[in-house]
């Protein structure tokens, strides 16, 4: 298997954006994205073990296992039962739930590792690694429609894991080996990041509104009942700055341009509010507050901003515009994003 073919089979991981879960198309994925690893997932695993740890779940045992989860339903079962044999592979189910749930990659491995550690020696042999990798990929494919891996490609991933630590294929790897592989192997890390940092569209747009409501409350408090604040007051207010995640000077400049400061140097509340929406869209997608986003996630930011998926042509045109603003072909800044809004190059809804 060629490396280029392998990368392509992983959904062109290095160039693919984070996965976007929509309310219309990915209801099951959205439900799983709301799960908490330390409560929902661990409780589900415990129930499954109490039921005797069956490898195949009927609809009844599936609902019994997931009965404590608010969103779980027969829709989840049908999404996983693609061959319609009235059974669901438990490794696919748990692997997908863990992959989409809230929690760190390290914590997720702590949950998944014992599930496929059949010898209970805190080590996985080559076959167990293949079960882990293949189950997660097949489950994610069923729930999100993402590309899956063939048996040959799953074997190649497993070989790369063993090879990266100079471990013989007839030996075993530990959880630490897996963690290090996901940190250091570029394609594997990019593939995991697509789902680890997946954006749930309804939740993201709600978070934009929640942030904006808090920011407007601070603006009103600072304005003391007035509908305007001076530019100097806005820029110097520690409360406003904190709510906006501490803009630096050049970001304030483009923000004020978006706000359309009056000739008397005052910022009107309605213009302040209008400028906040695209700013908050960027901040929500930039969940690590790095003040920049990977160019491959431009389509995600555009989607959250407008509420609908942008076309490939729209993304390409916007990317070209960003690069003309001095950005690289790898990342774009918060300032550049706001400049796009100022120029009318990004839809805001």
N, C-alpha and C positions, 0 to 999 in steps of 0.2 A: 504493500500500500504506500503510495507516494505521500510525502508530507503535505503537499498542496491539496491532494484529494482529501486527506484527513482533516485539514483545517476547514475545507469547504463543507465536509460532512458535519462539522460542529456548528454549522450555521454561520460560516465565515466569522468566527468569534471575535477576531481582532477588529473587524470593522462593523459588526452588527451592534445596533443600539440596544439599550436596556429594553426589556420586554414591557409593553404597555398592556395592562389588563383593563378592558372596557366593560361597562355595565351591561351592554347589549350582547356581547359575544363571549365573554369569559366569566360568567356568573360563578361557575365552580371555582375557577382560579381566584376570583376576588374573595370568595369565602375562605379559601385556604390562605390567602395573603393576610387575612385578618387574624389568623391563629397565632397564639403566643407559644413559643417553644417550651418554656419552663412550666407552663400550666396545661394548656390544651393538648399539646403533643405528648408530653410525658404521661398525662392521664390516659390518653388514648392507647399508648403502648402498654401501659399497665393493665388496662381492661383487656386488650388483646391477649396478653400473657395469661391473665386469669381465665380466659376462655380456652386455654390450651395451646395458644399460639398457632392457630391453623394457617396453612400457607395459602389456601384459597378461601375467600369469603363469599358466602351467599348473600343475598340482599338482607336476609334476617341477621346474620352474624356481622355483616358490614354495619348495619344500623345499630346493633348492640355495641359494637366497638366504638363507633363514633357518636353514640347517643348523647354524650355530654357536650357536644359541640353545637353551638347555636345554629349555624348555617348548614350543618350536615343534613342531607336528604337523599332520597332515591335518585335525584338528579346527579349527585356525586357518583353514585354507583353506576348509573347508565353512562356517564362520561368515561369511566374507567373500563367498563365492560364492552369494549369495542367489537369483540368477536361474538357477542350476544350468547355466550354459553352459560349465563346466569352465575358467573363467578368472577371475582376480582383477585388479581395477584396481590397479596398483602405487601410484598416488597415494593411493588410499583405504587401502591396507595400510600404507604408510609414514606417512601422516598420522595414522592411528589409533595406531600403535605409538609414534610420537613424542609424541602428545598424552597418552598414559597412562604413558609412561616416567618414570623419576626424573630430574629436572633442572629448571633454571629456565626460565621462559617465554622469556627472551632467548636462552638456549642452544638451545632447541628451534627458535626462528625461524632461528638460524644454520644448523641442519641442514636445515630444510624449504625455506628460501628458494632455495638453489641448485638444488634438485630441480625446481622449476617455473620457474626462470630460464632459459628456452630460448635466449635470445640471449646468455647469459653476460656481461651487461653490469652485473650487480649491481643490476638494476632490474626491476620487474615491471610489465607493462602491465595494462590492465583485464581482459583475458581470462585472463591468468595468475593474477591475484588471485582471479577467480571459480573457477578450477580448484582453487586452494589451499583456499579457504573451503568450496566444495562437497564436495571430496574428504574433508576432515576430518569434516565433519558427517555425510556418508553413511557413512563408515567407523565412526564412533562409534555411529551408529544401529544398524548391523549387529551390532556387538560388545556394546554395552551396552543397546540398546533405547531409548536416549534419543531425544527428538523430533529430526527432521531438518528441513532447509529445502527449500522448493521452489526451482525455478530462478529465479523472480521474487524470492524472498526472498534468495537468494544474491546476486543482482544488486543488491538494495537494500543489503545489507551492504557490498558493494564500493563502491557510490556513497557511502555514509557515510564510508568510509575516505578516498576521494579528496576528498570535500567538506570533511572535517575539516582538510585541509591545503591547501585551495584549489588542488588540482591538477586540471587538465582531464582528462576521461575518455579523451581520445586521447593523454595523456601517460603518465608512469610514476611509480611510487613506489619508495622504497628500504626497506631493512630497518628503518631508524630510523623511517620513517613508520609502519610496522606496529607497532613497539614502542610508540610514543607513542599510537597509536590504542587498543591494548589496555590501556594505563594509564589513558587519559582518558575513553574511551567506557564509560559505566556498564554498559550492557547487554552489550556485547562482553566487558568484563572479568569480569562476573559469570558469563557463559556459560563462559568459559575456566576460571575458578576452580572450577567444578563438577567438572571433570576434573583440573585441575592439583592440586587438594587432595582428590581422591577417596580414600575410605577403603576399603582392602581388609580386609574384616571378619575373616577368619582371622588375618591379620598383626596387625591392631589388637588383637585379643583375646590373641594370643600376647605382644605387647609389654606388655600390662597384666600378664601373669603374670611376664614377665622383670623388669619394674620392681619388682614386689612381692617377688620372690625376693631381689633386691639389697637392698631396704629392710629385709627381715626379717633378712638377714645383718648389716646394720649395727646393727639393734636388739639382736640377740643379742650382738654384739661389745661394745656399750655396756653391756649388762646383765651381761656377764662370767659367763655360765652360768646366770643367774637367769631366771625367766620373767616378771619384772615390772621396770618402771622407773618412777621418780617422774615425775610430770607436769613438774616443773621441769627434770629431766634431759632428757626428750624435747624440750621446747621450746627448751632452750639448746644442745642438741647440734648442732654445725656439720655433722657428718656426716649426721645424720638430716635436718636442714633442707635440705642440698644434694640429697639423694636425693628429697626431696618438692618440689623446685623452689622453695624458700624461701617457705613460707607467711608471710603477714603476720598480725598479732595477731587480727583478727576471723576469719581462716580457721583459726587454731589453736583458737580458742574453739569453733567448730562441729565441728572435727575431734575435739577432746576430748569433746564431747557425743556424737559418734558412737562414740567408743571406750568410753564408759561408765566413766569413771575411778572407781576404788574410793573408798570413804569415807576411806581412809587416804591418798588422793592418788596411788595407784599405777596405772599403766597395764599391764594384762595383755597378754601377747604375742598371744594369740588374738584379743582385741578390737582390738588395734592392726592386726593383719592384716586383720580384717574391714572396718575403716574404710578401709584402703588401696585396696581394689578400686574403689569408686566414685570415689575421689580420682584414681586412676590412669586410669580411664576418661576423666575430664574432661581430664586432662593429655595423654593420647594424642590425643584429638580436637583439643585446643587445641595443635596442633603448633608454633605460634609463641610459646607461653608468654606469651600476652597476659592471662591470668587471667580471660578472658571469652570467650564464644562468641556468634556471631550466633544470634538466636532461630530463624532458619530451619534451623539445624543441631541444634536440640533433638532432632529425630527420629533424627539420626545418633548422638548421644550415648546415647539410649535404646536404640538398636539394638545398639551395641557393648556396653552394660551388660548387656542381657538375652540377647543372642545371637539375637534374632528381631525382625522388623520390627514396630514398634508400629502400632496402628491409628490412623486419623485422629482418632477420638474420644479415644483415649488421649493423643495429642500435644496436642490442643486443651485437654483437661482439665489436663494438666501445664503447659502454657503459661499458662493462667489462674492456676494455683497460683503459678507463678514471679512473675507480675505482682503477685499479692497480697503477695508477700514484699518488694515495693518495687522490683522490676526494671522495666526499660523494655520496650516492645514490640519493641525492636530487638536488645538483647543481654541475656545473663544471666551472672552471675559464678560463679566457682568456689565461693564461699561459699554462694550461693543453691542451687547444684546439690547441695552436701552437706546443706543444710537439707532439700531434697526427700527425700534418702535417709533422713535422721533421722526424717522424718515418714512414711516408708513409701510415698512417692508415686512412687518409681522402682524398677522391678524390677532386682535385682542377681543375676546368675547366673554 
